[in-house]
Amino acid sequence: MMVGMHEVAIGSDMIRLGQFLKLADLIETGGEAKMLIAEGDVTVNGEVDTRRGRQLHPGDVVAVGQKAARVVA
């Protein structure tokens, strides 16, 4: 069960998954992002994605464990 989701505004129409995890405070470091993504612990719109460079757009939902954030413009 998801604890809660918050919205995180980005300054353009796209952000990369690794960058968004840090911006949204879902992880603490870029190294942690790299490890969690590679291990399949990150989902985008409910599906596991192992691409750190995955492009996210407004409306996408990223989750790590019980924490989630939605990309907004």
N, C-alpha and C positions, 0 to 999 in steps of 0.2 A: 504494500500500500504506500502511495506517495505521501510524504509529509506535507508538502506544499510546493506550489509553483509560483515563481515570480517572473515578472516581465523585465527584460533587459533591452534597452534601446541601443541601437548601433548607429554610427554616423554615416553609413552609406547603405546601399541596397544589398550588400553581401559581406559576410565575415567567415573566416575559416573556423572549423570546428575547434582546433587546438587553441585559437585565440579566444573564442567565445567561452570556452570552459573557464578560463582565467578571468575574463571580464565579468562573467556571471557569478564569480566566487563559488563555483562548483568544485574547484580544486585550488590548491595553493601555489603550485609551481608548474612551469612548462614541462619539466621532467615527469611530474606526476601525471600530467595530461597525456604525454606520449605513452607512458606505461599502461594507464587505464584504457586508452583507446586500443592499443595493440593487444591487450588481454581480452577485449570484447566486453568491457564493463561500461561502455557508454552507448546509449541509444539515441537515435535521431528519429523523431516521429514514431516511436515505438519499435524501431528495428535497430539491431546492433550494427554499428558502422565502425570499421577499423581504419578509416582513412582520416588522418589528422588534418589533411588539406581539404576535406569535404566542405563544399560551399554551402553556407546556411543563408536563408533569406527570411524576411519577416513572416511570422506564422509558424516557423519550425520550432519544435519542442525538443530540447536536449535534456537527458536525464542521466544521472550518475547515482547509483544506489537509490536512496529515498529522496534525493534532491533533484529538482527539475527547474528549468527556466525556458521561457518562450522568447524568441527573437522578435523584437518590434522595431519599427522604423523610427 
